[in-house]
Amino acid sequence: MVWCILQCMGNPAGVKRNFNELEKRRMQAARLLKEGVHEAEIARRVGVHRQSVNRWAKQLAESGISGLKKARRAGRKPRLSVSDLRRIEKSLKRGPEALGYSTSLWTARRVADLIKRETGIRYHPGHVWRILGRLGWSCQRPTGRALERNEQKIRRWKKQQWPKIKKKPESKAGQ
């Protein structure tokens, strides 16, 4: 029973649809429709809403079994090809300085500029994170430490100077 409830509700956010399974359900429903089973009963057996079975019955009547075949893909086709993505990643690995930027930090605006330079396709900086995610790149915060940093001097300063300037709690009267 829980399975039917989950199936009737559609796919949870972030879960990809299994087009083969969806087609299998439609084919099962088509077989039952041809046998003369009522739409409500088919909906219960297949685990979908009755309206879906009704829509499939209309498609079956109009286009035959080919009308119930699986869709090729969902959504818009990607604007960047696999070779585009490889080129972009190769440039990302070279670093922002290779494109003439003064720092080694990739920002969304810089990545959008890189994509435009490499492919001629414009992306809004707010959307480039999706492309970076497809490439396996994640948001990283720079450590922010100077290259000239001297760990030994820092330790000595923390031991000798910091205790002298650090505020201490005032002592209570009578203690």
C-alpha positions as CSV (number, residue, x, y, z in Angstrom):
1,M,0.0,0.0,0.0
2,V,2.8,2.4,0.8
3,W,4.3,1.7,-2.7
4,C,1.1,2.8,-4.4
5,I,1.0,6.0,-2.4
6,L,4.5,6.9,-3.3
7,Q,4.0,6.1,-6.9
8,C,0.7,8.1,-7.1
9,M,2.5,11.1,-5.7
10,G,5.1,11.3,-8.5
11,N,8.8,11.6,-8.0
12,P,10.3,13.3,-4.9
13,A,12.5,16.3,-5.7
14,G,15.9,15.3,-6.9
15,V,14.9,11.8,-7.9
16,K,15.3,11.0,-11.5
17,R,12.5,9.4,-13.4
18,N,13.0,5.9,-14.6
19,F,11.6,6.1,-18.1
20,N,11.8,2.3,-18.7
21,E,9.6,1.7,-15.6
22,L,7.2,4.4,-16.6
23,E,6.8,2.8,-20.1
24,K,6.4,-0.6,-18.5
25,R,3.4,0.7,-16.5
26,R,1.9,2.3,-19.6
27,M,2.2,-1.0,-21.6
28,Q,0.7,-2.9,-18.7
29,A,-2.2,-0.5,-18.6
30,A,-2.6,-0.8,-22.4
31,R,-2.8,-4.6,-22.2
32,L,-5.5,-4.3,-19.5
33,L,-7.4,-1.7,-21.5
34,K,-7.5,-4.0,-24.5
35,E,-8.8,-6.8,-22.2
36,G,-11.7,-4.5,-21.3
37,V,-10.7,-3.8,-17.6
38,H,-12.2,-0.6,-16.2
39,E,-9.9,2.4,-15.9
40,A,-10.3,2.6,-12.1
41,E,-9.3,-1.0,-11.7
42,I,-6.3,-0.5,-14.0
43,A,-5.2,2.5,-11.9
44,R,-5.3,0.4,-8.7
45,R,-3.3,-2.5,-10.3
46,V,-0.7,-0.3,-12.0
47,G,-0.4,2.1,-9.0
48,V,-1.3,5.4,-10.8
49,H,-4.1,7.9,-10.7
50,R,-7.2,7.1,-12.7
51,Q,-6.8,10.3,-14.7
52,S,-3.4,8.9,-16.0
53,V,-5.1,5.8,-17.2
54,N,-7.8,7.9,-18.9
55,R,-5.1,9.9,-20.7
56,W,-3.3,6.7,-21.7
57,A,-6.5,5.3,-23.1
58,K,-7.0,8.4,-25.3
59,Q,-3.4,8.2,-26.5
60,L,-3.8,4.5,-27.2
61,A,-7.0,5.2,-29.3
62,E,-5.3,8.1,-31.2
63,S,-1.8,6.8,-31.8
64,G,-1.9,3.1,-30.9
65,I,0.8,1.5,-28.8
66,S,3.5,3.8,-30.2
67,G,1.8,6.7,-28.5
68,L,2.6,5.1,-25.1
69,K,6.3,4.5,-25.8
70,K,8.8,6.2,-23.6
71,A,9.9,9.8,-24.2
72,R,13.4,10.3,-25.4
73,R,14.3,12.7,-22.7
74,A,12.8,15.1,-20.3
75,G,13.4,18.8,-20.4
76,R,15.4,21.0,-22.7
77,K,18.5,19.7,-24.5
78,P,21.7,20.8,-22.9
79,R,23.3,23.8,-24.6
80,L,26.9,22.5,-23.9
81,S,28.1,19.4,-25.6
82,V,30.4,16.8,-23.9
83,S,33.4,18.2,-25.8
84,D,32.4,21.8,-24.6
85,L,32.4,20.5,-21.0
86,R,35.8,18.9,-21.5
87,R,37.2,22.1,-22.9
88,I,35.7,24.1,-20.0
89,E,37.1,21.8,-17.4
90,K,40.6,21.9,-19.0
91,S,40.5,25.7,-18.8
92,L,39.3,25.6,-15.3
93,K,42.2,23.4,-14.3
94,R,44.6,26.0,-15.9
95,G,43.3,28.6,-13.4
96,P,41.9,32.1,-13.7
97,E,45.4,33.7,-14.1
98,A,45.6,31.9,-17.5
99,L,42.7,34.0,-18.6
100,G,44.3,37.2,-17.3
101,Y,42.7,37.5,-13.9
102,S,44.9,38.8,-11.1
103,T,44.0,36.2,-8.5
104,S,43.7,32.4,-8.5
105,L,40.1,32.4,-7.3
106,W,37.3,31.2,-9.6
107,T,34.1,33.2,-9.1
108,A,30.8,32.5,-10.8
109,R,31.2,35.6,-13.0
110,R,34.7,34.4,-14.1
111,V,33.4,30.9,-14.9
112,A,30.5,32.4,-16.9
113,D,33.1,34.5,-18.8
114,L,35.2,31.3,-19.4
115,I,32.2,29.5,-20.8
116,K,31.5,32.4,-23.1
117,R,35.1,32.5,-24.3
118,E,35.4,28.8,-24.8
119,T,32.0,28.0,-26.4
120,G,30.3,31.3,-27.3
121,I,27.4,30.4,-25.1
122,R,26.3,32.9,-22.4
123,Y,25.3,31.7,-19.0
124,H,24.2,33.9,-16.1
125,P,26.7,33.7,-13.3
126,G,23.9,32.4,-11.0
127,H,23.5,29.3,-13.2
128,V,27.2,28.3,-13.7
129,W,27.1,26.3,-10.4
130,R,25.0,23.7,-12.2
131,I,27.7,23.2,-14.9
132,L,30.4,23.1,-12.2
133,G,28.4,20.5,-10.4
134,R,28.1,18.3,-13.6
135,L,31.8,18.5,-13.8
136,G,32.3,17.4,-10.2
137,W,33.5,20.8,-9.0
138,S,32.3,22.1,-5.6
139,C,32.4,25.4,-3.8
140,Q,35.6,25.9,-1.9
141,R,36.7,28.6,0.4
142,P,40.3,29.8,0.0
143,T,42.4,29.4,3.1
144,G,43.3,33.0,3.1
145,R,46.8,32.5,4.4
146,A,49.7,34.5,3.1
147,L,52.5,32.7,1.3
148,E,55.0,34.7,3.4
149,R,53.5,33.4,6.6
150,N,56.1,32.5,9.3
151,E,54.6,29.9,11.6
152,Q,57.5,30.0,14.1
153,K,57.2,33.8,14.6
154,I,53.4,33.4,15.0
155,R,53.8,30.8,17.7
156,R,56.4,33.0,19.5
157,W,54.1,36.1,19.3
158,K,51.1,34.1,20.7
159,K,53.3,32.9,23.6
160,Q,55.0,36.2,24.5
161,Q,53.0,39.1,23.2
162,W,49.4,38.0,23.2
163,P,49.2,37.3,27.0
164,K,50.5,40.8,27.7
165,I,47.8,42.6,25.6
166,K,44.9,40.2,26.2
167,K,42.2,41.6,28.5
168,K,41.7,39.7,31.7
169,P,38.5,39.6,33.7
170,E,38.5,42.2,36.5
171,S,38.8,40.5,39.9
172,K,35.8,40.9,42.3
173,A,36.2,42.9,45.4
174,G,37.0,40.9,48.5
175,Q,38.5,37.9,46.8
